[in-house]
Amino acid sequence: MLHLPKWKLFLFIAICVWSVYQTAPNFLSEKQRQSDFFKDLSTMNLGLDLQGGSQLLLQVDFSHYLKDHMEITLDDIRRSLRSKRVGYTNMNIKPDSNSVYKINLDLLRKEDLQNVKEQVLSVSNELTIDEDEGKVSIYYNEDILKKMRRSVLEKSIEIVRRRVDETGTREPVIQMQGTDKILLQVPGLENPDELKSLLGKTAKMTFHLMNETDPYAVSTRRPKFDEMMLPDVDPNNPQKYLVKKLVELNGEMLVDSQPAFEQGQPVVSFKFNNQGGKKFAKITSENIGKPFAIVLDGKVITAPRINGAILGGSGIITGNFTTKEVTDVSLLLRSGALPAPLEVIEERTVGPSLGQDSIDNGLYAAALGAALVLILMLALYKLFGFFAVIALFFNLSLTFAVLSLIGATLTMPGIAGMVLTMGMAVDANVLIYERIKEELRLGRTTIAAIDAGFNRAFSTIMDSNLTGLISTFFLYTYGSGPIKGFAVTLAAGILCSMFSAVALTRSMIIIYIKAKKPKKLFI
């Protein structure tokens, strides 16, 4: 039956009014957007191809990564040699003339060389071992280093992408340059200082036990060989901490990190994966009463004593944080630690990549396509085609409103996605109207034909839109940059078309039928 409850009518009107209100700032001047009526509304961003933005050229400090990696390897080799009672002296890490870090040691007995080789290769079978008169050098050859450089660069690019564009709506351009550089272009960014600050943090989070007798470095003695003196994360706090070098747990096992509040104070909550949760539980249960330091980028965030076993695989980081700081730290931990520090070696402002002629031609093509769709609907379905045109207007308005709400970036592929959405939206109307025509030819009454047309076409429309959403899911999941933006625009358009093409069109037809009671449909 054709029935439209008043609450549903008022709800639909409210949604349409809201969509126009939310969309309006996108078409107003900057001065108009700052008025009290619009100042709290978010707008869509324009992509690099439409408005330009900021460009940063970043250099990956592979030497720093290799040194850290060799220090971890040195600790593993030291433990392995001790377990086999191999005698050595002067174990250290030094770079050679090509800045390649090597582990060096002097054997006390030359006959231990074979044992050393076995233990080193048990740590990593990619290591190369040279020996000369009892002096042993352990290092990675050039082929392995080349693979490591490539891996570090690729991981850095992925983490930069997550930090800059966690939601997939900003659409930055991120490209590999040579063997150790990353080109980053972010649309619409006039002041990149905050971005540079975000990228400049390695976000390497580690958990360490501390010196049990003097964890807070009250005395002035120097750290032992297996300890390090670290500062507090607060630059105004002169406190120093004596922390064990051995990393008990690292941030790579984190699966989530969110800003939260504990007793009214901003804190960072974190959660480990299953392996990390078990390890965290084991560490805390075996070291009750001992001081425990959480370190981020070489600075101690907090250093509490372990009061009991933490079995849930999650915890919170407290400190003198502001709300913005906990949000930033959460994002950094969530996106993952950079394998190596990044240095900004070049910064510039870039113009639109398409050029004004290309932008004008693209917009003209989109407008022409939309106009042809509207003319075709009016010519084929007359008054009902007019209803479809009104619904299409609100479909676009709703799509703009949703994309503005999430702060999406509009690029030329995004505009193409909107035009495609228009075609899919009127396609639903075509299915409904053709079904109504078919029911009328079978001799049904006006009301029965309209009711049957909507009901029987709905399953086909649902199947069509569902397959479209599945496609956009895979585009968003496996795509990047403009591909993700296209997927976001298309998904928003498909969801909005379900409301406009079905619910909104049906409501207008019901109002028309009840008001005019036509004996013949103009369709």
Number of C-alpha atoms within 10 A of each C-alpha: 8 15 11 13 8 9 9 12 14 11 11 17 13 11 13 20 15 15 20 17 16 23 25 17 22 17 10 12 9 11 8 13 19 14 10 8 11 15 13 11 17 19 23 21 22 20 29 28 21 22 20 22 24 20 23 21 20 23 20 23 18 21 16 14 18 22 18 15 13 20 17 15 17 21 14 16 20 16 12 18 18 11 10 12 11 17 14 19 11 10 15 13 18 14 12 9 7 6 11 16 22 23 19 21 18 19 21 14 11 15 10 16 18 10 13 22 17 13 21 23 14 14 14 13 11 15 16 16 19 12 15 9 8 17 17 20 18 21 19 19 13 10 9 14 16 13 11 16 19 17 13 21 26 16 17 24 21 14 21 23 20 17 20 20 16 14 13 23 25 25 28 23 17 21 14 17 13 9 14 17 21 23 16 20 23 24 27 21 18 13 11 17 10 9 14 16 9 18 21 15 17 20 26 19 23 19 23 21 23 23 21 14 11 14 21 18 18 12 8 6 8 11 15 13 8 11 17 16 18 17 17 19 19 14 9 7 9 9 15 16 23 24 31 23 18 16 14 14 18 17 21 16 16 23 17 17 23 18 20 18 14 12 6 7 13 21 25 24 19 21 20 22 15 14 11 20 20 15 18 22 17 14 20 19 16 12 16 14 14 17 21 25 23 20 25 22 14 17 19 23 21 17 23 13 16 18 13 13 15 17 15 13 18 19 15 16 18 18 16 14 17 12 15 11 15 24 18 17 21 22 21 24 25 23 22 26 23 25 23 23 20 23 16 15 10 11 15 12 17 17 16 17 15 16 13 13 9 14 18 13 11 17 15 12 14 18 13 13 15 17 11 11 17 20 14 12 21 18 13 14 19 16 16 20 24 17 23 29 21 17 26 26 16 23 29 24 23 28 25 26 26 21 24 21 15 13 16 25 26 26 24 22 20 22 18 18 23 25 22 18 25 23 17 22 28 22 17 24 29 19 17 27 23 15 20 26 17 15 19 20 11 10 10 15 14 18 19 15 21 25 19 20 21 22 14 14 20 17 11 14 21 13 11 15 20 14 11 16 20 12 15 23 16 12 17 20 13 10 16 20 19 25 18 25 28 27 27 23 28 28 24 23 28 26 18 22 30 19 18 28 27 21 15 24 23 24 20 17 16 18 15 13 17 12 9 8 13 12 10 9 16 11 15
